[in-house]
């Protein structure tokens, strides 16, 4: 079990392994503008290109990455400032396991004002 992660969160098959998360929030250096096209391992069906100026598409993209991504995907597609500002909405879109692992690694997310 990952150090510092509660057993209920660490054992969830629906949550990323804690060692897949970035060690530092600053590693999240993804784009904030423009269009993003996912590789097939993230979007194997349906929409693959996301216009970041469209709030619904941006939130959908973040949800996909948070639920299905790996360390390289987090760093490449997620932006720390965007994640921080949208977390109150995103956390409602994620399962308890994903939400718990991210909030355990980055307590700043846990204390974000609710939307």
Residue, then its C-alpha position, 0 to 999 in steps of 0.5 A: x500500500x502507498x505510504x500516506x494513502x488511506x487503505x480504502x483509497x489505495x485499494x480501489x480499482x477505480x483509482x489511480x495508483x498513488x505512485x502514478x500521480x505527480x510528486x509535485x503540483x507544479x509538474x502539471x504543466x498542460x495547455x490552458x488554451x487551444x485544442x487538445x487531441x488525445x491519443x487512443x489510450x485516453x480516448x478510444x471511443x468518441x470525442x478525441x479533440x477538446x477545445x479548452x475555451x469551451x468549459x464543458x469540453x475542458x471539464x470533460x477532458x480533465x475528467x478523462x485524464x484524471x480517471x484514465x491517465x497515467x503520470x505522463x498524461x497528467x503532466x502533459x494534459x493537466x495544468x496546475x492552475x486550471x485543476x486548482x480552479x476547477x477542482x470544486x466542480x471536477x471532484x463531483x464528476x469523479x468517483x470517490x477513489x480518484x477524488x480521494x487519491x488526488x486530495x490525499x496527494x495534494x491537500x490543497x485540493x481538499x480545501x478548495x472552496x466548493x462550487 
